[in-house]
Amino acid sequence: MTVRNLNSDQFALLEFKDRIAGPQNVIANNWTASTSVCNWIGVSCGILHKRVIALNLTSMNLRGTIPPHLGNLSFLLSLDLSSNHFYGHLPKELGQLHRLRTFRLSYNRLNGEISSCLGNLQRVRRLKMKNNNFTGTLPETLVNMSNLEILNLGFNQLSGQVPSSIFKISSLKIIDLCSNSLSGSLPNDMCQHLPKLEVLYLEDIEFSLFL
């Protein structure tokens, strides 16, 4: 079972590899089927089950798209692809990563709408996707991310109303929605629902103060 599952992780990452390019072909030369996926650059595996638990490729000057196959890394706890040149839409299959705690995609060129399937990631604590080209509205399903501590979607092209339910995620410490084309209302009991809130960035957003 372990071998089969490890092979499924390897297959998912090889599909990812086929869609990205980078300087000196670091990933192309290192991610090969002849070596254990646990020894690949940017990949970490669990000690006991040897499944992929982290994918950290931040600041590697990578260019490409994110394939739906990454949604099959079912033991993944951390996904960090920030500060690269990834473009295209986020596949809805990423909503299958039910163990995920950290989700970092900031400083890329991702576009399209933010899938409502991200609301399935109920264990995520850090959702960072600032400085991309996301459009459309904020999905109402984000309220299901009941362990969320950091919500950072600043500097995108989001529009429409900010769901008031977001201001009731009691675990939130940082909310950054600045520099979007958003509007909405701040509940007058917001501080009661956000007892841990430390930072609130709403610059360039048209907010009325009370419901």
NORSULRA-V25285 format. One record per backbone hydrogen bond with DSSP energy under -0.5 kcal/mol. NH is the residue of the N-H (numbers start at 1). CO is the residue of the C=O. If there is no record, write none. Layout:
[[NH/CO] [NH/CO]]
This chain:
[[5/1] [6/2] [7/3] [8/4] [9/5] [10/6] [11/7] [12/8] [13/9] [14/10] [15/11] [16/12] [17/13] [18/14] [19/16] [20/17] [21/63] [25/22] [26/23] [29/25] [30/26] [31/27] [32/30] [35/32] [39/36] [40/37] [43/40] [44/54] [46/51] [50/46] [53/44] [54/44] [55/78] [56/42] [57/55] [57/80] [59/82] [60/57] [61/83] [63/21] [64/85] [65/19] [67/65] [70/67] [71/68] [72/69] [73/70] [74/72] [76/73] [77/53] [78/53] [79/102] [80/55] [81/104] [83/106] [84/107] [85/62] [87/64] [88/109] [91/89] [94/91] [95/92] [96/93] [97/94] [98/96] [100/97] [101/77] [102/77] [103/126] [104/79] [105/103] [105/128] [106/128] [107/130] [108/131] [109/86] [111/88] [112/133] [114/135] [115/113] [118/115] [119/116] [120/117] [121/118] [122/120] [124/121] [125/101] [126/101] [127/125] [127/150] [128/103] [128/126] [129/127] [129/152] [131/154] [132/155] [133/110] [135/112] [136/157] [142/139] [143/140] [144/141] [145/142] [146/144] [147/122] [148/145] [149/125] [150/125] [151/174] [152/127] [152/150] [153/151] [153/176] [154/176] [155/178] [156/179] [157/134] [159/136] [160/181] [162/183] [163/161] [166/163] [167/164] [168/165] [169/166] [170/168] [172/169] [173/149] [174/149] [175/199] [176/151] [177/201] [179/203] [181/158] [183/160] [184/206] [186/208] [187/185] [190/187] [192/189] [193/189] [194/190] [196/170] [197/194] [198/173] [199/173] [201/175] [202/200] [205/202] [206/182] [207/205] [208/184]]
